[in-house]
Amino acid sequence: MLVPLAALAAVLVGCAPDGGADAAPREASATASSPAPPPASAPTPTPDGTLLVADFGSDTVTFVDPRRGATGSVEVGTAPYGLAVGDDGRAWVATAEGVAVVDTRTRARLALIPYETESGPVTTGEYRGGGMGIALSPDGRRAYVGVNVPGGNGTVEVIDTTSREVTATVDVGRRPFDVDVARDGSEVYVTDHDSFDVTVVRADTLDPRRIEVAPYGTEGGLGSWLKPHYAVVRPSDGRLLLPFEGERLVVVDPRTGRSEIAPMTANTHQHGATITPDGTLLVVGTGPIDPSEDAGPSLTVRAPDGTERVHPLDGPHEDVTVSKDGRTAYVTGGFTRDGYWDGITVVDLTTGETHRLAAGERPLGIAVL
């Protein structure tokens, strides 16, 4: 996910074998046009620079002042995962029930769009079905959401953001952790965790093709920890960058399917990633697979020339975004396995200083408004 510049030890989100103990099923609470209850009082104005986090441990998104902490929440649907915010101030939130549309200015849910894909009963937990990664087209006319189908291949659903309807469904790989879009909107990239691949979907024809991304091989299958999680689109050339284990950065040309591998230095399992317009890559290290050999949680800041600074973090984290001025990173602590915590680590990218900020319930996805 591209953010403006001036704009997870072996406990790992979704890295264990496919399966696991989810919470008891819950009945879906809303339909495509069901609005949230009206607020009891006038909504709090939402200043620029406010953070929005998806509360995977609840059914809300939370607004966070980056200095003071949470300032309010909006109910969106069960176990929200990823989110994307458009230029119009509307947030599109992938929940277990459907995609919620939130007006971040009035702090109200406008709709909950149910999935066309049958993903089983609505549950919570690491292996729940429903939406995971989500992204918007550059013109804001389409939202693309990866839908997890427990025990099988997932889909990416295409939503018309004007009509708020699902207009197409495309088959992809297993557990679509992340969704990204080419800078010109011509292609959609779905990172399929449990099938070791990225599915490239043409935006015009919706034809999919698979690119294997497995720098450690696929031995162990669903039981392997060494899978792709998140990708970013490099601004300079449109290539995909996928970090693995704080050791290898896989650079994929989505046009040819060919990849190269560059070394990384954090030596820790890695998940969330973002990139700034100048090509600075930020990657969340979640902690070690083998504590006797691997380093702890961290945030890697990798310059376009490949040099890296590694900032240690206290405990597992999941995703990251950057302030509009490029000086501060915000790293979510809402790990879906043991070790999660309810907040954000704020990282000063100049000094490396960090502090924790209470925010939400198991916050995963994050954006700067």
C-alpha positions, 0 to 999 in steps of 0.5 A: 500500500502506497502512503504519502511521504509528505503524507509480530517468539514463534507467534505469527499472524496466519503463519501456522498451518491452515486451520485453528480454533476460531470462536463460535459462529456469530450471526451476520448483523447487517445487510448491504444497506443497513446503516449503523444506529445514529450517534447519540450526539454530534460527531467529533470533528476528525482532524487531518493526521488522525489514525484509523485502525481496524479492531480485529478483536472487536467489531469496530474501527477506532479513530486515534489522535497520534498524540493522545490516543483513541478519540472514538469508534464506529461499529463496522462488523465482526473482526475487521482486518484491512482497510483503505481510505479514499480521497473522499474520506470514506473508509472501506473496511474488510470484516468477516461479514462484508465490507463496511463503508465509513464516512470518516468525517462524520464518523458514521457507517454508511453501509455493509456490503455482503460478500458474494463468496460463501466463506462459512459462518461469521466467526472471529479469530486467526482463521476466520472467513471473510475479508482480509486485504483490501485496496482502492483503485487510483480513481476511487471507483473500485474497491478490491477485497480479498476474501478468505474461504477456510480450507480452500482457495479464496477470491477477490471481489470487485466493488463499485464504490458508487453503487456499493455493489459487488460487480465481479468475483475472481478466484485467487489463492489461499488466504489473501492477506494483502491486496495492492493495485498498480499505480495506473490501476491496470492490475490488482495484486493479491498476496495469497499466503497459504498457496505461496503466490501472488495472483495478478488480476487485469483490471479490465478483463479480470483475467487472473494469473499466478506467480509463485513467490517462494524464496525458501521453497514450498516444503511443508506446504500449509504447515510452512511458516515461510510464506508471503504475507504483504507486498508493496508496489515500488513507485519507480518501476511498478515491481512488487516487493515482498519481504521474508524473514528479515533475510530476503526481499523478493522483487517481482516483475508482475509483467513477466513473473520473474523475480530477484532476491536482495538481502535484508538484515533484520533476521526476524519473521516479517509481516506488514509493509508500506512504501513511501513515494520516494521508495523507502520501504518499511517492514514490520518484524513480528518476532522470531520463529526460532528464538535461539537463532532469530532476532526479536520484533522490529521495524525495518526502514530500507532506503531506495539504495538498499541500506537499512535501519532496524528499530527494535520493537517491544512485542509482536506487531502487524502492520505499519503506516507513515505520517504525512510528513514522513517523519513518524511510523505507526505500527499496530500491535493487534497480532491475531495470535498470542502476544497481541496488545491493544495499541500502536507503537509510534516510531520517530524515524529520525531518532529511532525513539519509540513509545506505545499508544493505547488504541483500539482492540487488537488493531491490525489495518491502519491508515492516516486520514 
